Amino acid sequence: MESLMNLPAYEQRELVLPAIGAWPESWHIFDDQQVRALRAAEAAGRPLLVQGDPGTGKSQLAQAAAVATERALLSVVVDARSEAHELMWRFDAVARLADAHLAALPGGKAPRSLRPVRYVEPGPLWWAFDWPGAARQLKANRCGGGKPQVPQGWHPDKGSVLLIDEIDKAESDLPNGLLEALGNGRFTVTPTGTVVERADKVPPPLVIVTTNDERELPAAFLRRCVVLTLALPKKPDELISFLVERGRIHFPALHAANAGVLSDAAAKLVEDRSAAERAGVYVPGLAEYLDLLRVLQRIGGDAGVQLAELNHFFYQKQPEA
C-alpha cells in the first residue's frame, strides 16, 4: 500500500486549469480542507464525496486534482436514467437490432458481424482500470468513438481521476454497483463475458463524487466514502474576502484596473444573498459573482457604473414579491 509520504502534496495552491473537453480554461485555489480531504481519500482508498453549496467548485475540484497530479481526468454526469454498468460499459442494443433488421431485408447488406463485442463501448471505469484494453474495445466497436483526452506525456501507470457528477440524481443501484467494482478492482462486461481488471502497475483511480443533496444517498455508500463539504463563509467580511480572492485569480486584468469593483460586487452579493435567504428563494453564490466579473471585464468602460446597472441580472434570480 502506498505510504502517506508518497501521496500527492498539492503544494501549488493556485492552479491554472487548461481547457479540456467541454471544460473551459479556469483557475482553482486549493485550501487546506480540500487538500486534507484529497489525501485522506487516497490514503483510505475510498471515493471522495463532495457536497455543498452550488457554485463552490465541487466538480472543478476533480479537474484540479487531475491537473495537480498529472493524471487523466475521466468524467460522467449522472441523470435519473443512469445505470451502474454505464460507468463501466455501454451496450448499443438498438444499433444491433437495426443491423439485424437491415440484414433481413430483401437485398439487404449483411453486417460484418452481429457479435455483441461490436456493440460495446468502454465506459470511464474501463479506461481507468485498463486503458489498452479499452482502446482495443473502442476499435472493435462498430461505431468507433474517441478516447478520453489526456495530458501530454501521460501514460496509464500515472493513474486517473474519475469524476462522477451529481450522483444524487441516480437510483440507489448506481452508487452501490460502483462500490462493488471499485472494491474488487474488476468487473464483468455482461454482453461479452469479458472480465476487466485493473492492471498491476496502474494505481486505483481517485474517485470524486459530487452531490447536490437532491436525493438521500444509500447508507452503504456513505459508509464507504470520505466526505468533504464545501460551503461559502458565513460571516459577511470573510465571504467578501473569499470572493475577492477568487475574483483576483480569475480576472487579473479587472483587478489591476479597478480592484475596488471586486469588493463592491462581493458586498452586493452578500446583500442579495441575505435578502434571498430571508425570502426563502434561490441564493446566488460564487458562480454568479464570477459571471458578473466576467461581463464587467469584457464590456469595459466604467466598471463601477456597469456593476450598478448589471448586478441584478446575476444576483436577483427570483421576481420580487
C-alpha positions as CSV (number, residue, x, y, z in Angstrom):
1,M,0.0,0.0,0.0
2,E,1.2,3.5,-0.9
3,S,2.6,5.4,2.1
4,L,1.4,8.8,3.2
5,M,4.8,10.2,2.3
6,N,4.2,9.2,-1.4
7,L,0.8,10.7,-1.7
8,P,0.4,14.0,-3.7
9,A,1.1,17.1,-1.6
10,Y,-0.9,19.6,-3.8
11,E,1.8,22.1,-3.0
12,Q,0.8,24.5,-5.7
13,R,-2.3,26.1,-4.2
14,E,-3.2,28.5,-7.2
15,L,-3.5,26.3,-10.2
16,V,-4.3,27.1,-13.9
17,L,-6.8,24.5,-15.3
18,P,-6.3,24.2,-19.1
19,A,-9.4,23.7,-21.3
20,I,-10.3,20.0,-21.7
21,G,-13.3,18.7,-23.5
22,A,-16.3,20.8,-22.5
23,W,-14.3,22.4,-19.6
24,P,-13.1,25.9,-20.4
25,E,-9.8,27.2,-19.1
26,S,-10.1,28.3,-15.4
27,W,-8.4,28.7,-12.1
28,H,-8.6,26.7,-8.9
29,I,-7.4,27.6,-5.4
30,F,-6.8,24.6,-3.1
31,D,-7.5,25.3,0.5
32,D,-6.2,23.3,3.4
33,Q,-9.5,21.5,3.9
34,Q,-9.6,20.3,0.2
35,V,-6.0,19.1,0.3
36,R,-6.6,17.1,3.6
37,A,-9.7,15.5,2.1
38,L,-8.0,14.5,-1.1
39,R,-5.1,13.0,0.7
40,A,-7.4,11.2,3.2
41,A,-9.4,9.7,0.4
42,E,-6.3,8.5,-1.4
43,A,-4.8,7.0,1.8
44,A,-8.1,5.3,2.6
45,G,-8.6,4.1,-1.0
46,R,-12.2,5.4,-0.8
47,P,-14.2,7.7,-3.0
48,L,-14.3,11.4,-2.0
49,L,-17.9,12.5,-1.8
50,V,-18.1,16.3,-2.3
51,Q,-21.3,18.1,-1.2
52,G,-22.2,21.7,-0.5
53,D,-23.5,24.9,-1.9
54,P,-24.0,25.3,-5.7
55,G,-21.1,27.1,-7.4
56,T,-18.5,26.2,-4.8
57,G,-16.3,24.2,-7.2
58,K,-17.4,20.6,-6.4
59,S,-16.9,19.4,-9.9
60,Q,-13.9,21.6,-10.6
61,L,-12.1,20.0,-7.6
62,A,-11.8,16.8,-9.7
63,Q,-10.3,18.7,-12.6
64,A,-7.9,20.5,-10.3
65,A,-6.8,17.2,-8.6
66,A,-6.1,15.7,-12.0
67,V,-4.0,18.7,-13.2
68,A,-2.1,18.9,-9.9
69,T,-1.1,15.2,-10.0
70,E,-0.7,15.0,-13.8
71,R,-3.4,12.3,-14.1
72,A,-6.0,11.8,-16.7
73,L,-9.5,13.2,-15.9
74,L,-12.4,10.8,-16.7
75,S,-15.8,12.1,-16.1
76,V,-19.5,11.2,-16.3
77,V,-22.6,13.2,-15.5
78,V,-25.3,11.1,-13.9
79,D,-29.0,11.5,-14.5
80,A,-32.2,9.7,-13.4
81,R,-31.8,7.1,-16.2
82,S,-28.1,6.3,-15.5
83,E,-27.3,2.7,-14.5
84,A,-24.2,1.4,-12.7
85,H,-22.9,-0.6,-15.7
86,E,-22.8,2.6,-17.9
87,L,-19.8,3.7,-15.8
88,M,-18.1,0.5,-17.0
89,W,-19.5,-0.3,-20.4
90,R,-22.5,0.6,-22.6
91,F,-24.2,-1.9,-24.9
92,D,-26.0,-0.4,-28.0
93,A,-28.8,-2.9,-28.4
94,V,-30.7,-0.6,-30.7
95,A,-27.8,-0.5,-33.2
96,R,-27.5,-4.3,-33.1
97,L,-31.2,-4.7,-33.7
98,A,-31.2,-2.2,-36.6
99,D,-28.3,-4.1,-38.2
100,A,-30.2,-7.4,-37.9
101,H,-33.3,-5.9,-39.5
102,L,-31.3,-4.4,-42.4
103,A,-29.6,-7.7,-43.0
104,A,-33.0,-9.4,-43.1
105,L,-34.5,-7.1,-45.8
106,P,-34.6,-8.3,-49.4
107,G,-31.3,-7.3,-50.9
108,G,-30.1,-6.1,-47.6
109,K,-26.4,-6.0,-46.9
110,A,-25.4,-8.3,-44.1
111,P,-23.3,-6.6,-41.4
112,R,-19.8,-7.8,-40.9
113,S,-20.9,-9.4,-37.6
114,L,-23.6,-9.2,-35.1
115,R,-21.4,-10.4,-32.3
116,P,-22.1,-8.4,-29.1
117,V,-18.5,-7.2,-28.8
118,R,-19.1,-4.9,-31.8
119,Y,-21.8,-3.0,-29.9
120,V,-20.0,-2.5,-26.6
121,E,-18.4,0.9,-25.8
122,P,-15.9,1.2,-22.9
123,G,-17.0,3.4,-20.0
124,P,-14.8,5.7,-17.9
125,L,-14.1,3.0,-15.3
126,W,-12.9,0.6,-18.0
127,W,-10.5,3.3,-19.2
128,A,-9.3,3.9,-15.6
129,F,-8.7,0.2,-15.0
130,D,-7.4,-1.0,-18.4
131,W,-6.6,1.7,-20.9
132,P,-5.1,-0.5,-23.6
133,G,-8.0,-2.9,-23.3
134,A,-10.5,-0.1,-23.5
135,A,-8.7,1.2,-26.6
136,R,-8.9,-2.2,-28.2
137,Q,-12.6,-2.4,-27.4
138,L,-13.2,1.0,-28.8
139,K,-11.6,-0.1,-32.1
140,A,-13.8,-3.2,-32.2
141,N,-16.9,-1.2,-31.6
142,R,-18.9,-0.7,-34.9
143,C,-19.3,3.0,-34.3
144,G,-15.8,3.6,-33.2
145,G,-15.6,6.7,-31.0
146,G,-13.0,8.8,-29.3
147,K,-10.5,8.2,-26.5
148,P,-10.7,10.4,-23.4
149,Q,-8.4,13.4,-23.6
150,V,-5.3,13.1,-21.5
151,P,-2.4,15.3,-20.5
152,Q,0.7,15.5,-22.8
153,G,3.1,12.7,-21.9
154,W,0.6,10.8,-19.8
155,H,0.6,7.0,-19.7
156,P,-1.7,4.6,-17.8
157,D,0.6,4.0,-14.9
158,K,0.3,7.7,-13.9
159,G,-3.3,6.9,-13.0
160,S,-6.5,8.8,-13.3
161,V,-9.2,10.9,-11.5
162,L,-12.7,9.7,-12.1
163,L,-15.4,12.3,-11.6
164,I,-19.0,11.1,-11.1
165,D,-21.0,14.2,-11.2
166,E,-24.4,14.7,-9.5
167,I,-24.8,11.1,-8.2
168,D,-27.8,12.0,-6.2
169,K,-29.9,12.0,-9.4
170,A,-29.4,8.3,-9.8
171,E,-31.2,5.4,-8.2
172,S,-29.5,3.6,-5.3
173,D,-28.3,0.8,-7.5
174,L,-25.8,3.0,-9.2
175,P,-23.7,4.0,-6.2
176,N,-23.8,0.5,-4.7
177,G,-22.8,-1.0,-8.0
178,L,-19.9,1.4,-8.3
179,L,-18.6,0.4,-4.9
180,E,-18.6,-3.2,-5.9
181,A,-16.5,-2.6,-9.0
182,L,-14.1,-0.3,-7.2
183,G,-13.7,-2.6,-4.2
184,N,-13.0,-5.6,-6.4
185,G,-10.8,-3.8,-8.8
186,R,-12.6,-5.6,-11.6
187,F,-16.0,-6.0,-13.3
188,T,-17.6,-8.2,-15.9
189,V,-18.9,-6.9,-19.3
190,T,-22.1,-8.8,-19.3
191,P,-22.9,-8.9,-23.1
192,T,-19.5,-10.4,-23.9
193,G,-18.5,-12.1,-20.6
194,T,-15.2,-10.2,-20.7
195,V,-13.6,-9.5,-17.3
196,V,-11.9,-6.1,-17.0
197,E,-9.3,-5.9,-14.2
198,R,-7.0,-3.1,-13.0
199,A,-3.5,-3.8,-14.3
200,D,-0.8,-4.4,-11.7
201,K,1.1,-1.2,-12.3
202,V,-2.0,1.0,-12.7
203,P,-2.9,2.8,-9.4
204,P,-6.5,2.8,-8.3
205,P,-8.4,5.9,-9.7
206,L,-9.0,8.7,-7.3
207,V,-12.8,8.8,-7.4
208,I,-14.5,12.1,-6.7
209,V,-18.3,12.0,-6.5
210,T,-20.4,15.2,-6.3
211,T,-23.9,15.6,-4.9
212,N,-26.4,18.4,-4.7
213,D,-28.4,16.6,-2.0
214,E,-31.5,16.3,-4.2
215,R,-31.9,12.7,-3.0
216,E,-30.6,10.8,0.1
217,L,-27.7,8.5,-0.8
218,P,-27.7,4.9,0.4
219,A,-26.2,4.4,3.8
220,A,-23.9,1.6,2.5
221,F,-22.5,4.1,0.0
222,L,-21.9,6.8,2.6
223,R,-20.1,4.4,4.9
224,R,-17.5,3.8,2.2
225,C,-16.9,7.4,1.3
226,V,-14.7,10.2,2.6
227,V,-16.9,13.2,2.8
228,L,-16.0,16.8,2.0
229,T,-18.5,19.6,2.5
230,L,-17.8,22.8,0.6
231,A,-19.5,25.9,1.8
232,L,-19.1,29.6,1.4
233,P,-18.0,31.5,4.5
234,K,-20.9,32.6,6.7
235,K,-19.6,35.9,8.1
236,P,-20.0,38.8,5.6
237,D,-16.4,40.1,5.9
238,E,-15.0,36.6,5.4
239,L,-17.3,35.9,2.4
240,I,-16.3,39.2,0.8
241,S,-12.6,38.3,1.2
242,F,-13.2,34.8,-0.2
243,L,-14.9,36.2,-3.2
244,V,-12.4,38.9,-3.9
245,E,-9.5,36.5,-3.7
246,R,-11.1,34.3,-6.4
247,G,-12.1,37.3,-8.5
248,R,-8.4,38.4,-8.4
249,I,-7.2,35.0,-9.7
250,H,-9.8,34.6,-12.4
251,F,-9.8,38.2,-13.7
252,P,-6.4,39.8,-13.0
253,A,-6.9,42.5,-15.7
254,L,-10.1,43.7,-14.0
255,H,-8.4,43.6,-10.6
256,A,-5.5,45.6,-11.9
257,A,-7.7,48.2,-13.5
258,N,-10.2,48.6,-10.6
259,A,-9.6,46.4,-7.5
260,G,-12.5,48.2,-5.7
261,V,-15.1,46.9,-8.1
262,L,-14.3,43.3,-7.0
263,S,-15.1,44.3,-3.4
264,D,-18.2,46.2,-4.4
265,A,-19.5,43.3,-6.4
266,A,-18.8,40.9,-3.5
267,A,-20.6,43.3,-1.0
268,K,-23.6,43.5,-3.3
269,L,-23.7,39.7,-3.5
270,V,-23.6,39.4,0.3
271,E,-26.5,41.8,0.5
272,D,-28.6,40.0,-2.1
273,R,-27.8,36.6,-0.5
274,S,-29.2,37.8,2.8
275,A,-32.3,39.1,1.1
276,A,-32.8,35.8,-0.8
277,E,-32.3,33.7,2.4
278,R,-35.0,35.8,4.2
279,A,-37.4,35.3,1.2
280,G,-36.7,31.6,1.1
281,V,-35.7,31.7,-2.6
282,Y,-32.6,30.7,-4.6
283,V,-29.5,32.1,-3.1
284,P,-26.8,33.4,-5.5
285,G,-23.2,32.4,-4.9
286,L,-19.7,32.2,-6.3
287,A,-20.8,31.2,-9.8
288,E,-22.9,34.4,-10.2
289,Y,-20.2,36.5,-8.8
290,L,-17.7,35.2,-11.3
291,D,-20.2,35.6,-14.1
292,L,-20.7,39.2,-13.3
293,L,-17.0,39.9,-13.1
294,R,-16.5,38.2,-16.5
295,V,-19.1,40.6,-18.0
296,L,-17.5,43.6,-16.4
297,Q,-14.1,42.7,-17.8
298,R,-15.4,42.0,-21.3
299,I,-17.7,45.1,-21.6
300,G,-15.0,47.5,-20.3
301,G,-15.7,51.1,-19.6
302,D,-16.5,52.4,-16.1
303,A,-16.7,49.1,-14.2
304,G,-18.5,50.8,-11.2
305,V,-21.3,52.1,-13.4
306,Q,-21.6,48.8,-15.2
307,L,-21.8,47.0,-11.9
308,A,-24.7,49.2,-10.7
309,E,-26.6,48.6,-13.9
310,L,-25.9,44.8,-14.3
311,N,-25.7,43.2,-10.9
312,H,-29.4,42.5,-10.6
313,F,-29.3,40.3,-13.7
314,F,-27.0,37.9,-12.0
315,Y,-27.8,38.2,-8.3
316,Q,-31.6,38.6,-8.2
317,K,-33.0,35.4,-9.9
318,Q,-36.5,35.4,-8.4
319,P,-39.2,38.0,-9.2
320,E,-39.8,40.5,-6.4
321,A,-43.0,39.8,-4.4
